[in-house]
Each structure stands twice: as C-alpha cells, then as structure tokens.
C-alpha cells in the first residue's frame, strides 16, 4: 500500500516545524544531561523534561526528500533532487554545468 506524496511531505514539513520549534530547548537540556559537574538529581530532571518533548521533533526523524517528486530515497544533497529527477533534468539541460559523461 503506497502512501500519497502529499501526506508524506506534509508529515515531513510538520516534523521540520517541530524540530525548529524545540531545537534550542532540546540542545540546552541535552547539555545539562551530559554535564558531569551537575548533580544526578538535576540531570534526571533534565532527562525527564527531554522525554516530554515530542519525539517527532528529533533531528533523526527528518527525512531528506526531493523537492520535485517528494521521493525519500536516493536524494542528492547538493541539489535536493532525487536521482531520477536529477537525471531527467540534467538530460534536458535544466541543470547548469551538468553534462553527460563521455570519454
């Protein structure tokens, strides 16, 4: 069963929004958790607060997706395009500086 592209990309956008919203708070709390100079009780409180932050706001939940097709796998970081879209656009000459290799 395939999921619609719109549903997958909207879920990814929601995760990116949550990540941006909670990023600074999560970084501060993780810094407190890893600081060995603090008491174990205060580190435990910070750990509990981090667990209350939504899981979808973690950076590992963000998937790199193609901006044209929404495909999640085989995305070239530099161009933010999937390998299939990149190949098609390069063949049509829409990506400057990219030419078909021949030697």
Buried (B, 14 or more C-beta within 10 A) or exposed (E): EEEEEEEBBEBBEEBBEBBEEBEEEBEEBEEBBEEEEBEEEEBEBBEEBBEEBEEBBBEEBBBBBBEBBBBBEEBEEEBBBBBEBBBBBBEEEEBEEBEEEEE
